[in-house]
């Protein structure tokens, strides 16, 4: 496989949540690609559609949500054409999730060994106990946990250790793609750094690609190669992470960066008034226009396409 070949492609993905009031378009014509060995960040406020995108890729959306259109291909195979049993074989083995809340993801009444062993047996069938212990021990070592952790219960572990167990679960079968959905948001700042570096370390060791979902622009700046900025179900800017921070083109991206406190400029973080809209029909005009400080008349009635203004730098805005 070529170095720059995409392992995961999402094209024109649309996800709708059915509510008593209206059908909400949580993800609307989303398109991006994740390349071999790459770390791609997906960033935006709560409600922008980031986690819904992850759940759609894994096909574990809640019952009130449906994928209304688009393609999701993993090494050329369209995941949306697979039946539930075929998709179950893909999850964990070829594409895996590191969830946001470790305590909600681990079974509180099972030892760590049994939880990891279940993943192996589910995909590989009956496996000798010695083989299980060897594979589980290796996965725990990769995430810098002692092998005796496999005999512990989740409540015996710290928050950072539980999150690293979730990473071990995700890499156990060495998938090609890891989706990390805000994997450090419930941790303190110091533990965040440790867990984030652990994730990067194991990703490099097994050669996987990572889709890192989050809202912390500072953390994304340290970890990812490219950054996709998401707003109201749309990607509004996509570029190399250094480009995003040195030359942000979309007003929403500029606002997210301004949230980061600056010691050099000695200013507090700035806020953005309002909330992301609930999209219940095809948008008329720019989805960000109601909160945009520089909106023009054209923004009211013309949807800005995601276009490449510079090599590798795409933005959905009329102004640049």
Beta strands, then each sheet from edge to edge (+ up, - down):
strand 1: 6-18
strand 2: 23-35
strand 3: 39-43
strand 4: 65-74
strand 5: 77-78
strand 6: 95-98
strand 7: 177-181
strand 8: 209-214
strand 9: 226-231
strand 10: 234-240
strand 11: 307-310
strand 12: 313-315
sheet 1: 2+ 1- 4+ 5-
sheet 2: 6+ 7+ 8+ 3+ 9+ 10- 12+ 11-
end
